[in-house]
Amino acid sequence: MTLPLPATWQPIVDLALAEDLAAGDITSRLTVAADALAAGRIVAKAPGVISGLPIAAAVFGQVDPSSTFHPHLFDGGTVQPGDAVATVSGSARSLLAAERVALNLLQRLSGVATLTAKYVAAVAGTRARIVDTRKTTPGLRAFEKAAVRHGGGYNHRFGLGDGVLIKDNHLAAVGGPDRVSRAVRLARQGAPHTLRVEVEVTTVDEASEALAAGADVILLDNMAAAEMSRAVALIAGRALLEASGGITLETIRTVAETGVDLISVGALTHSAPALDLSLDFELGTGS
């Protein structure tokens, strides 16, 4: 999968560079000759999955269109410590100005891809797919969701208009003992036939009610594994079942083995640690 079109990147690149370069790079200006050239490698310091190479290239290109950026692999490729991710060359001052912003984005997105790959590996051999949530960094959703795909996961809704997902607060607003069935029926009546209707439930009885009301997807929120297994047996493939709520790498295998179709994990994007990468200049390059 590819990242968004360059027009989508521009505001993000502009904002990120403005944070670092609003007053210029005083250190490079005072210590590095204006005509000095340099080359370097972006190197992995930890094992992981790479994501964000095109936007990193865009950062270097924005700072200096004459700079070059050569990736050594594609997004979704894996690296081990010491592996070269990309090489860059051009004006030394330009590379130094772009370095931190490019690495920040590349490390962040590669961290999301790396954590996703760990969750995907943890459920290998089961039917469960790992999906993300909308718990993304503001402004970076498209990139982080692409990173989830690079790690082998799948995307849930991109925005609120992409599908009907009736959550606990919606149900609270609907109110009443039959709130699950009424909310699903209301959504079913008003939604285009192309949109799935999903509803969050917390008990097996609510899952049964949701199925009877016509839900396409039933989200099992914070259920114990035994309850999820009961729900899987009850629904018997008549709707998709999604597990969610506090699921970790330590518990996800147990959840997957209940037979659910989807497992959504907010941590993929809200808690992924950045992948350790660095830009190392090659000594003796430049003029």
N, C-alpha and C positions, 0 to 999 in steps of 0.2 A: 504493500500500500504506500501511496505517496502522501507527503504532507500537503497542506493547503497551497493554493496558488500564490505566487509572490505578492500579489496585491494585498492578500490577507496578512502577509508577514509585515508589511511596511510599518504600520503603526506600532507593532511590538518592537521591531528593531529600532525604530526612531526613539521610542520611550526608553528602552534599555540603554541605548548609547547616550541619550541625554542625561541619564542618571550619572554616568561615569565621566562624560566628556563636556559637560556644560561649561566648565572653566578651562578646558584643554588638559593636556597631559604635561604638567609642569616638569616632572622628573625627566621624561624623555627629551623634552625641549632643552633642558639645561645640560643633559649629559650625553645625548646621542646626536651625532652629526646629522644634519638635514639630508645629506646625500648618502647616508649609510644604508646598505642593503643587508638583509638577513634572511635566513631560512631556518625552519624548525619543524619538529614533529609533535603532533598531539599523541601522547602515549597513555595507554591504560595502566593504572597502578593497581587495579583490582579486576577480577574476572567479572564479566557481565555481558549485556546485550546493548548494542549501540542504537541510538535513535536521535535524530535531529541534525544529521550531517548537512542537509540542504540549508537549514536556517543558520547553522554555524558559518557555512560558506557565504551566505547572504550578509552576515555581519562584517566579515572581512572585506567583502566587495563594497559594502556601503561606506566603510571608512576609507577605502582606497580601491577604486575599480581596477587599478593596475596590478593589484596583488593576485596571487594564484593560490588556489585551494584544491588539493588533490586527495580525495578520500581513498583509503586503502581497502574499503569494504562498503557494502550497502547497509542502509538501515535494516535492522533485524539480524545483522551479523554478530557473532560472538567474539569476544576478545579475552585474552589472558594477560596477566601482569607483564609489562614490557612490550606488548604488541603495539605497533604503530597504527593509529586510527586514521590519521591524515597527515599530509605534509603541507606547509604553507611557505610562501616566499614573497618577497617584495621589500618595500621600504621598511627599515627597522622600526622607525617611529610609528608607522601605520600598524604594523603587526602588534606592537606593544599596546597601542590604543584599542585595538579590537580584541585583544587576547581575553580579558576577563569576561566581557559580555558573551563572546562566542562560547567560552568554556562553561559559563553559568548555564546557558541554555542547553548545551550538549550534555553536561553532567546531569542536569535535572531530568531531561527527557530519557537519557540512557538509564538513569536510576529507576524511572517508571517502567521501562521495558524490562530491566533486569528483575525487578520485584515481580512483575507479571509472569515472567518466565518461571520463577520459582513456584508460584501458585499453580501454573499450568502443569508443571512437572509433578506437583504433589497429587494431582487428581488423574494422572495418566492411567489409562485402562478402564476408567469409568465413563459414563455417558455425560458427565457434567461438563459444561462449558464455563469458563471464568469470564465474567463480564464486569465492566467498570460501572461507575456511578457519575452523578453530576458534581461530586465533591472534588472539584478541580481548582487549580490556581486561577483566579480571575484573569481573563485575557489570554490564558494559555490552553484553554480547553481543547481546541482543535489539535494542537500539538501533542498534548498529553494523551488524548484518545488515540491518536496515531501511534504513539509510543506503546500503548496497551496492545494494539494490533501487532506491532513489531515484536512484542514479547510473547505472542501466541494467544492473546486473549481476544475478547470480542467487546463491541461497544453496546451499551444500553442507550437510552435516549441522549441525543446531543442537547436538546433544549426542551422546554416545556410543551412546545407544539408538536413534538415528534410522536407522541403517543399518549394514550390515557393511562395514567398511573394513579389510582385512588389510594392515597396514603392515610395514615392514622388521623391526621389533622383534618383531612377531607371528611372522613367518617364522623369525626367529632362534630364537625359543622353540620353534617346531614342529620345526625342525632337519631335516637330511637333504637329499640331493640332489633329492628329489621334494617338497620342502616347499611349493612353490607349489601343485601339484595337490592334495596332501593337505589343505592348509589350506582351499582352495576347496571341496573335497568335504565336509569336516567342516562348514563354514559352511552349505553348501547343504543338508546333511542336517538341521541343527538349526534353521535360520532359517525363520520363517513365509514363506509364498509371497508375501506383500506386500512383503517386504524385498529390495532388491537386494543382491547380493554383489559387492563391489569388492575388487580386490587390486592392490597396488603391485608393479611389476616394473621391472627395470633393463636388460633385454636383449630383443631381438626373440624369441629362443628362449623366454624366460620368458613373453612375451605369448602365444605360440602354446600353451604349456603351460596357461596360465590359461584360454584360450578352450576348449581341449579338456576342461578340468575343469568348465566350466559357469559361468564368471564372467560377470556382466552388464556390469560396468564394469571396464576395465583402466587403471590409472594408470601412465603412462610417466614414471618418476622420473629427472630429470636426464639425459635422453637428448639426444644431438645431433640436430639437425633432420633429418639424413639418415637416422638410425635411426628417428626418428618416422615419416618418410615410408614406410619399409619396413614398419613396424608397421601403418600405415594400409592399405597395399596388402594385407598378409597377412590382417588381420582383416576387411576388406572389408564393414564394416557389421554384422557378426554380434555385435558388442558395442560399447558406447560406449567411446571412448578419451578419457582425460583426461591432459593434459600438466601437469607440475608440477615445481617445483624451480628456484629462482634465475632465474625469468623476469622480465624488466624491461620498461619501456616501449620500450627500444631494441631488444629482441629479440623481443617478443611477436608482431609481424607475421610474422616468419619462422616462428615456431612455428605460428601460425594457418594459414599457407599450406600446412602439411604435410597439412591435412585432418582434424585432430583435432576432436572434438566439443566438448570442454570444456577450459578452461585455468584452473587454480586458482592464485590469487595471494595469498599470505599478506600481502604488503605492503599490500593494500587496507585492512587493519585494524591491522596491527602497526606500520606505518611511515608512515601518512598524515599529512602536516603539517596543522595546524589552519588552517581558512580564516580570514583576517584580518577580524574584525568588531569594531565598537565601538558603544557606547551613548553617544550625544551628547545631552545635555540641551539643550533649546531655551531660549535666554536670554530672560528676562522672563516665564517661565511661573511659575505658583504664586502664593502669597500670603505 
